[in-house]
Amino acid sequence: MALNGTSKYRALTVDEYFARLPSQECAERCEELIDVYYNESTRSGRTRLYRTAYFDYYEGFMVSGNLYRKGAQGEQTGITVNNYHNFIKHRVTMTCQQKLSYDPQAVDGSHTAMEQIRLTKGLLSLYTDRSDIDLDGKLRKATQWCQMYGEAYVVALWDETKGKPVAMDTETDTLVPEGDVSIKVYDPLSVVRNIYRSEADADQWYILKEECNKVDLAVQYPHFEADIMADSLDAIYKDRQVYPTWSALSEIIWKWTLFHDRTIAVPDGRRLVFISNKLVLDDGPLPEEYEIPPIHRMAPEDLAGTPWGYTDMFDLMPICSAISRLHSTVLSNNMTFGLQHILAADGSNITEAELGTGLTLMTYDGNKPANKPEALQLTKSAPETYAYINTLTQTAGTLAGVNEVSRGNPDLVLRGVQSGAALALMSTQSIQFNSDLGKARESLAERVGTAI
């Protein structure tokens, strides 16, 4: 593999185009494209951005639901106030609150076309409600992930290993299932594409990374059993996951599948399934059931001039981090100095009796009022700190298009008499602001439904 971030290969003739090469050479070229993609993602900081978004979203898990020590000597107490997670959940809920209802249309009014429409509508309704497929849930997950990572992918594949047995394979003496659709959601680090494109929707090919149980693969491809069982993930793959979970001891390996669209250069398209350039499992034209490559992208918006997606939730990450830090500052102050410290002049004839851990009763000579102890107030934080926390929270809500009314906190933005009309207006404005996200979801649902 070319691990330096650049490819040693450049097609000089038509037949040297990677999707026109023989199986093993094509797989080798695909591995170079995979290396280039991940190296560029690391170089440009996108891998780090995805991981920061992941850790911020699941911050409560990352700190095990506890307060934590911070500072050079652990002198501060940290607390997570996860506004970032809350903003995304509210945007996703507002976008996905209505369940999608499919209404397929026929290209003509023939009896055959109308029968196909009725069948299609029934299938889409079934796939939406079936718990094992849960099309509506997959679209909601894609909506959440595109808010976290700037883009998400829904892949609709035909899985020949699913479904009820319908025939017997005489060669292997095994039952052959009828097959069924498989719908999964993938993050940007699981779908390799051309990083040199200036538009994301102009991709002609994708390389999909799938986690597979190698025992299942060995049963599915018995001719390659020994090679498949010998494969394992290496440490090099740690930069190819948002949350690294690879292990050389696990039975989980990665299967790569090239999907190339039908183009002038590759008129039949191509699907190449491989583990490595030395282990190609399947190769052939793009199956007839796929009108286009079965990988469907959802992005709130595109990063202009690049193949990458963008979400304005990226803008909220530093603001939400600052809110947590300010809360930690106030908490540290109160945790450190929450118990009163008493000051008195020397020689004041004061005695003290311990009431308990950290609690002290101090008495003094009442005949000498001048020696009366005074409390040293250390727990009071500046009012500007609390005001700035509220300002940052409202600013984040403005950027996200999720005001405090939608979050159930109208007191933070409204003062005095709060009319129902004012609250309804602010809630409606939030929904309107997020209409572009709703349109992206509807477009994704239309493309996935058409593919099914």
C-alpha positions in Angstrom: 0.0 0.0 0.0 1.1 3.6 -0.6 1.1 5.0 2.9 2.7 8.3 2.2 -0.6 9.9 1.2 0.1 10.0 -2.5 -0.5 7.4 -5.2 2.3 6.0 -7.3 -0.2 5.2 -10.0 -1.6 7.4 -12.8 -3.5 6.1 -15.8 -1.7 6.9 -19.0 -4.1 5.0 -21.3 -7.8 4.2 -21.2 -7.2 0.6 -20.3 -5.1 1.6 -17.3 -8.0 3.3 -15.6 -8.4 1.4 -12.3 -11.9 0.2 -12.9 -11.0 -1.4 -16.2 -8.0 -3.4 -14.8 -8.1 -7.1 -14.0 -9.3 -8.1 -10.5 -6.1 -8.2 -8.6 -4.6 -5.1 -10.2 -7.9 -3.3 -9.6 -7.9 -4.3 -5.9 -4.3 -3.1 -5.6 -5.3 0.3 -7.1 -8.3 0.5 -4.8 -6.0 0.0 -1.8 -3.9 2.9 -3.0 -7.1 5.0 -3.2 -8.1 3.9 0.3 -4.6 5.0 1.6 -4.9 8.4 -0.1 -8.3 9.0 1.3 -7.5 8.3 4.9 -4.1 10.1 4.8 -5.9 13.2 3.4 -8.6 12.9 6.1 -5.8 12.9 8.7 -3.8 15.6 7.1 -6.7 18.0 6.7 -7.8 17.4 10.3 -11.2 15.8 9.4 -10.4 12.6 11.3 -9.6 14.7 14.4 -12.8 16.8 13.8 -15.0 13.6 13.6 -13.5 12.3 16.8 -13.9 15.6 18.6 -17.6 15.6 17.5 -18.0 12.0 18.7 -16.4 12.7 22.1 -18.3 15.9 22.6 -21.6 14.3 21.8 -21.0 11.3 24.1 -19.2 13.4 26.7 -21.2 11.9 29.6 -20.0 8.4 28.6 -16.4 9.6 28.2 -16.3 10.8 31.8 -18.2 7.8 33.1 -21.0 10.0 34.3 -18.8 11.5 37.0 -17.2 14.7 38.0 -13.5 14.7 37.1 -10.3 16.3 38.3 -8.4 18.7 36.0 -5.7 21.3 36.3 -1.9 20.8 36.5 -2.2 19.2 39.9 -5.8 18.0 39.8 -6.8 21.0 41.8 -9.9 21.8 39.8 -13.2 19.9 39.5 -14.6 19.4 36.0 -18.2 19.0 35.1 -19.8 18.3 31.7 -22.9 20.4 30.7 -23.6 18.8 27.4 -25.4 21.4 25.4 -23.9 20.1 22.2 -25.7 16.7 22.6 -28.9 18.5 23.5 -28.9 20.9 20.5 -28.4 18.0 18.1 -31.1 15.9 19.7 -33.5 18.8 19.4 -32.7 19.4 15.8 -33.1 15.8 14.9 -36.4 15.5 16.8 -37.8 18.6 15.1 -36.7 17.2 11.7 -37.9 13.7 12.2 -41.0 14.2 14.3 -43.3 13.2 11.5 -42.9 9.7 10.2 -42.4 9.5 6.4 -45.1 8.2 4.2 -44.1 7.0 0.7 -46.3 7.8 -2.3 -44.5 6.2 -5.4 -45.6 7.5 -8.8 -45.8 5.6 -12.1 -44.1 6.8 -15.2 -47.2 5.8 -17.2 -50.8 4.7 -16.6 -50.5 1.1 -17.7 -52.0 -1.7 -15.7 -48.5 -3.2 -15.1 -47.2 0.1 -13.8 -50.1 0.6 -11.4 -49.6 -2.9 -10.1 -45.9 -2.2 -9.5 -46.9 1.0 -7.7 -49.1 -0.8 -5.3 -46.4 -3.4 -4.7 -43.8 -0.8 -4.1 -45.9 1.2 -1.7 -46.6 -2.0 0.3 -42.9 -2.9 0.4 -41.8 0.6 1.5 -44.5 0.6 4.2 -43.3 -2.8 5.4 -39.6 -1.9 5.5 -40.5 1.3 7.4 -42.3 -0.7 10.1 -40.2 -3.9 10.2 -38.0 -3.8 13.3 -35.1 -5.6 11.6 -35.0 -3.1 8.8 -36.5 0.0 10.4 -36.1 2.3 7.4 -37.5 5.3 9.3 -35.0 4.7 12.2 -32.1 4.4 9.7 -33.1 7.8 8.2 -33.2 9.3 11.7 -29.8 7.9 12.5 -28.4 9.4 9.3 -29.9 12.7 10.2 -28.1 12.6 13.6 -24.8 11.5 12.1 -24.8 14.2 9.4 -25.3 16.7 12.3 -22.3 15.2 14.1 -19.9 14.6 11.2 -21.2 16.9 8.4 -22.4 14.0 6.3 -23.7 10.4 6.6 -24.4 7.6 4.1 -27.2 5.2 3.9 -26.4 2.0 1.9 -29.2 -0.2 0.6 -27.8 -3.6 -0.5 -29.3 -6.8 -1.6 -28.2 -9.5 0.9 -28.3 -13.0 -0.6 -27.7 -14.6 2.9 -31.0 -13.2 4.4 -34.5 -14.5 4.1 -36.2 -17.9 4.2 -34.6 -20.9 2.4 -36.2 -21.4 -1.0 -33.9 -23.9 -2.8 -31.1 -26.4 -2.4 -27.6 -25.8 -3.8 -26.7 -29.2 -5.3 -22.9 -28.4 -5.3 -22.6 -27.5 -1.6 -25.7 -29.4 -0.5 -26.9 -26.3 1.4 -30.2 -24.4 1.5 -30.3 -21.2 -0.5 -32.2 -18.2 1.1 -34.4 -16.0 -0.9 -32.4 -12.9 0.0 -33.6 -9.5 1.3 -32.7 -5.9 1.4 -30.1 -4.7 4.0 -30.0 -1.0 5.0 -27.2 0.4 7.1 -25.9 3.8 8.0 -22.2 4.7 7.7 -20.0 7.6 8.8 -17.7 9.5 6.4 -14.7 7.3 7.4 -16.5 4.2 6.1 -17.1 5.4 2.6 -14.0 6.1 0.5 -14.4 8.4 -2.4 -12.5 10.6 -4.8 -10.9 13.4 -2.7 -9.9 15.3 -5.8 -13.5 16.1 -6.8 -14.8 19.7 -6.2 -18.4 18.5 -5.8 -19.6 15.7 -3.6 -22.4 14.7 -5.8 -20.1 14.2 -8.8 -18.7 10.9 -7.5 -18.6 8.0 -10.0 -17.3 5.4 -7.6 -17.3 4.6 -3.9 -15.4 2.0 -1.8 -17.5 0.8 1.1 -15.8 -0.5 4.3 -17.9 -3.1 6.1 -17.2 -4.9 9.4 -17.8 -8.6 8.9 -17.4 -11.7 11.0 -14.7 -13.6 9.1 -16.2 -17.0 10.1 -19.4 -15.9 8.2 -17.3 -14.8 5.3 -15.5 -18.1 5.2 -18.7 -20.0 5.1 -20.1 -17.7 2.3 -16.8 -18.0 0.3 -15.6 -21.5 1.1 -12.9 -21.4 -1.6 -11.1 -18.7 0.3 -11.7 -20.1 3.8 -8.0 -20.5 4.8 -7.1 -17.0 3.6 -10.1 -15.3 5.2 -9.6 -17.0 8.6 -5.9 -16.0 8.5 -6.8 -12.3 8.1 -7.0 -9.9 11.0 -7.0 -6.1 11.6 -3.6 -4.4 12.0 -2.7 -1.4 14.1 -2.5 0.7 10.9 -6.3 0.8 10.9 -6.6 2.9 14.1 -6.9 6.1 12.0 -9.7 4.6 9.9 -12.4 4.6 12.5 -14.1 7.5 14.4 -13.9 5.4 17.6 -11.1 2.9 17.2 -12.2 -0.6 18.1 -9.8 -2.8 16.0 -8.1 -5.8 17.5 -5.9 -8.4 15.9 -7.5 -11.0 18.2 -11.0 -10.3 17.1 -12.9 -12.3 14.5 -14.1 -9.0 13.0 -12.3 -8.0 9.8 -13.0 -5.4 7.1 -14.5 -6.2 3.7 -14.1 -3.6 1.0 -16.5 -3.2 -1.9 -15.9 -1.0 -4.9 -19.1 0.3 -6.6 -18.4 2.0 -9.9 -21.3 3.7 -11.7 -22.1 2.9 -15.3 -20.1 5.5 -17.3 -18.7 5.9 -20.8 -15.4 4.4 -19.5 -17.1 1.6 -17.6 -20.4 1.0 -19.4 -21.4 -2.0 -17.3 -20.3 -0.5 -14.0 -18.3 -2.7 -11.6 -18.6 -4.3 -8.2 -15.4 -5.6 -6.7 -15.4 -7.3 -3.3 -12.0 -7.8 -1.7 -10.2 -8.1 1.6 -6.9 -7.1 0.2 -5.2 -7.0 -3.2 -4.3 -10.7 -2.8 -7.8 -11.8 -1.7 -10.5 -10.8 -4.1 -13.8 -12.5 -3.2 -16.0 -11.4 -6.1 -15.8 -9.3 -9.2 -18.2 -8.4 -12.0 -20.4 -5.6 -13.4 -22.6 -3.5 -11.3 -25.6 -5.8 -10.6 -28.8 -5.1 -12.5 -30.8 -4.5 -9.3 -28.6 -1.4 -8.7 -29.5 1.4 -11.1 -26.7 3.5 -9.6 -24.2 2.6 -6.8 -26.3 1.9 -3.8 -24.6 4.5 -1.5 -26.7 7.5 -0.7 -25.3 10.6 0.9 -26.9 13.1 3.3 -25.3 16.4 4.2 -26.8 19.5 5.7 -24.7 21.5 3.2 -21.5 21.0 1.2 -18.1 22.5 2.0 -17.8 24.6 -1.2 -15.1 23.4 -3.7 -14.6 20.1 -1.8 -16.2 16.6 -1.7 -16.8 17.1 2.1 -20.0 17.9 4.0 -20.5 20.6 6.5 -22.8 21.2 9.5 -23.2 24.4 11.5 -23.0 22.2 14.6 -19.2 22.4 14.0 -19.5 26.1 14.9 -21.1 25.2 18.3 -18.4 22.8 19.5 -16.0 25.5 20.9 -19.0 27.4 22.4 -20.3 24.4 24.2 -16.9 23.5 25.4 -16.5 27.0 26.8 -19.8 26.6 28.6 -18.7 23.4 30.3 -15.4 25.1 31.3 -17.1 28.0 32.9 -19.4 25.7 34.8 -16.3 23.8 35.9 -14.7 27.1 37.1 -17.8 27.9 39.3 -18.0 24.4 40.6 -14.3 24.2 41.4 -14.6 27.4 43.4 -17.5 26.1 45.4 -16.1 22.6 45.9 -12.8 24.0 47.1 -14.0 26.8 49.3 -17.6 25.7 50.1 -16.8 25.3 53.8 -16.3 28.6 55.5 -12.9 29.6 56.7 -12.9 31.9 59.8 -10.4 34.7 60.4 -9.6 36.3 63.7 -6.8 38.5 65.1 -3.9 36.8 66.9 -4.3 36.6 70.7 -8.1 36.7 70.5 -8.4 33.8 73.0 -10.4 31.7 70.6 -11.0 28.0 71.2 -12.4 25.5 68.6 -14.3 22.3 68.8 -14.5 19.9 65.9 -18.0 19.2 64.8 -17.1 16.8 62.0 -14.9 16.4 59.0 -14.2 19.9 57.6 -16.7 21.6 60.0 -15.4 23.7 62.8 -17.1 25.6 65.7 -14.9 28.5 66.9 -15.7 30.5 70.1 -14.2 33.8 71.2 -14.1 36.1 74.2 -17.3 38.1 74.1 -15.8 40.7 76.4 -13.6 41.9 73.6 -15.9 42.6 70.6 -13.0 43.8 68.5 -11.7 40.2 68.4 -15.0 38.9 66.9 -14.1 36.6 63.9 -15.2 37.5 60.4 -16.0 35.1 57.5 -13.8 35.1 54.5 -16.1 34.8 51.4 -14.3 32.8 48.8 -17.2 31.0 47.1 -18.8 34.0 45.4 -18.2 34.0 41.7 -18.4 37.1 39.6 -21.9 37.9 38.3 -20.3 38.4 34.9 -19.5 34.7 34.8 -23.1 33.6 35.1 -24.2 36.3 32.6 -21.6 35.1 30.1 -22.7 31.5 30.6 -26.3 32.5 29.7 -25.0 34.6 26.8 -23.0 31.7 25.3 -26.0 29.4 25.8 -28.3 31.8 23.9 -25.6 32.4 21.2 -25.3 28.6 20.6 -29.0 28.3 20.4 -29.1 31.1 17.8 -26.5 29.4 15.7 -28.2 26.1 16.0 -31.7 27.5 15.3 -32.9 25.9 18.5 -34.1 28.7 20.9 -34.7 28.2 24.6 -38.5 28.0 24.0 -38.0 24.9 22.0 -35.7 23.5 24.7 -38.3 24.2 27.4 -36.5 27.2 29.0 -38.6 30.3 27.9 -37.4 32.2 31.0 -33.9 32.6 29.6 -35.1 34.6 26.6 -38.5 36.1 27.7 -39.1 38.4 30.7 -42.4 39.5 32.2 -45.7 38.4 30.7 -45.1 35.6 28.2 -47.9 35.3 25.7 -48.7 31.9 24.1 -48.5 33.6 20.6 -44.9 34.7 21.3 -43.8 31.2 22.4 -45.5 29.7 19.4 -43.8 32.1 17.1 -40.3 31.3 18.5 -41.0 27.6 18.2 -42.1 28.0 14.6 -39.0 30.0 13.7 -36.8 27.2 15.0 -38.6 24.7 12.7 -38.3 27.1 9.7 -34.6 27.5 10.4 -34.1 23.8 10.3 -36.1 23.3 7.1 -33.0 22.7 5.0 -32.1 19.7 7.2 -35.7 18.4 6.6 -35.3 18.8 2.9 -32.0 16.8 3.0 -33.8 14.0 4.9 -36.6 14.0 2.4 -34.2 13.8 -0.5 -32.4 10.9 1.2 -35.6 9.1 1.8 -36.7 9.5 -1.8 -33.4 8.2 -3.1 -33.3 5.2 -0.7 -36.9 4.4 -1.4 -36.3 4.5 -5.2 -33.3 2.2 -4.8 -35.3 -0.3 -2.8 
